[in-house]
């Protein structure tokens, strides 16, 4: 696929912005609109923009500096393997975060939170255990969607 | 005295456990596995014998919190049937090793036979409607395996499929009937006992009243009759039973004579106290007598000894059903006593047929005769049981047939049934004449001249003779002392199936009565007609040959043949490999089901459209969305279509913002963007616009209109049902989000804190989608490389 210089330049600028927005949406999801699912989909969008502008092999060749065998099966691609790991680990994180409460005699998937006052930069900081679960959600969405996208795209 | 749970459980479970162990047993014992079966069947029999005289329900708690228990109900009727199954089973297992000597697939044969016996004991003793249905269908499955034992043989496959199709199909009717019954039982007996047959039988009158009040009496009666009728081979679905003779003879003896086909009769007897009444009489007496007569005539037309016996079985099943159909106590006596008598003589006859086929090498009636010189003991056995089948006094079949005549005569005294009052006895006599005829014909295999072409006939081995001999001795005992059998087991069975208690008596008549006269006429006419047997035989065959629709097989073949053709036709239309065809059918199917569902639930009421009171902002957004929707349809290139579709999506997102659902709006925006990008990625691969026929346009228009209308109606109907104001659950989430979850975004708190398990499930779905796409692609490229 040939893409114009305008497209590539735009992608260079907006992809970091999208990623930062995605991460902020994920982090503050507990208190403001956002969360693991939305953050995950937005992150996938950033990757999709990269694919659209630079092609499917760009990540492997341009970013990681590795050669790509063109004859390889798409599912064996290292990037795809990485994506697969992301959603596998994400599922593991979600399940494990649900199992942890069992150690304290609480039901599966119980969540709690702590509030720290007078934290330097933040001042008032709240850490919810649900963040770990949400991170699992994020990973599964990113990994799953990117796996589908890159495998189907490579076809 | 209540029964012992562990004993009942062991008796039901032992055959199944043994069935599981059969491959191991076969490796250890080889062809002697049959004797292990003897041990199992005998053990079950003895276990049940210890429960003799007990009555009541026992339950094995399974999931106590959900009131799920495996319930058994033991009484005289259940015990009679279950013990018959294990008792005859013992003898069948004893007979099998010698008969099945040198056959292949013996482990499967014995495993299926054991499971078959276990499920029949299960049907007899289960008190839970669901358990009854499960055991019921298990008998069908096991019989399918057994009838289709000779897997390479086409007729065996055909018979097995037919038996499966008819009996399992009938079982589904039974299931619906049982569910309707449980609905009524839930109201009448109590929600705990909705599936408890024992409780229903205790409140039989209340159940009948409840069924009538809710208008379910006739549906339940009809559905249960279809279930029992298919299982017990009643006309017009009797044809699977003669075809089932493709099974090995021990199976035929077990299946035709003692057990599976009697499951239907057993169930009719079981439900008798609840459903008995005038409709019951009309239905079952007519059905039973028709079956009895039609199948007796068919038996006379048979040329194969097993076929003769199989039609005779169907005929006798009709006799039992007719017996239960008559509402007087004689009816119950007929059903119960004949169930026992028939098992004794018919199992023996099948085993004799097996010996004849095994030793003489043919089953053709015309090429057999004069066998008494070659098989003297077999001939002696046959004399007892064939005369019993014919109903000649003093053999045991006579007593129960006498009871049928009595019940048929009595029928008009209990209900006002008009002409049927004399028609029933007349038909009973008419059918019985044919019974006498074919019984004598079977007996004639052993007498008269020996045909020239019949080669040397071996003497059967002792193991082949033991089982029929034991059964014939039992039949002889019942013949000489019928009152003994009545006292031992029949009386308690009658008590369970009859409405009133009645001291039953059986014995040779000492003075003239109408039934005695009917018996005399039957036997006299049968004997008088016997010299013309060949002529009658040929006559019936000619009728069958010239008018194929008379034979039910013809109907089955026609229906199944058409089904295959129609199935292929429908498959070509629906499953043609084109994505758009699948989409069309799926969408139309979903729309149809949804609309029918709404209509059935009465949800589609002519809702008055209150004046549109949308605020200007919302109206504007929706207007843009509508315009974008039109633009999608009218766009001439893919890119324009995708972009205008995105406008529609973004308008929906703005609509969410205006409706104060920021999370939803954000999701919609992000997903919309992603989909737009994916579309742009793949758009180059899509072919340019091509010419489409007008018909396709019309079809697409219909589909899209249907989908749109369904979505519209769904939104109208579902939002209409929304409760006023905030519901309790909404209040709970708003009040507890901050203190419990520590988050002010309620949506996210619900997702990760309150309903985390749902989210987890969705994660699994996403992961599975990714894995399945990966697998699909890998499989495809793997296939493409080769």
Interface residues (C-beta under 8 A of the other chain):
Chain A: X1 X25 X29 X30 X31 X32 X33 X34 X35 X36 X37 X38 X41 X42 X44 X45 X48 X49 X51 X52 X73 X74 X75 X80 X84 X87 X88 X90 X91 X94 X95 X98 X108 X109 X111 X112 X113 X115 X126 X128 X130 X133 X134 X136 X137 X140 X141 X143 X144 X145 X147 X148 X149 X151 X152 X153 X155
Chain B: X662 X663 X665 X666 X667 X670 X671 X673 X674 X677 X678 X680 X681 X682 X684 X741 X742 X743 X744 X745 X747 X748 X749 X751 X752 X753 X756 X757 X759 X760 X763 X764 X766 X767 X769 X770 X773 X774 X777 X778 X781 X782
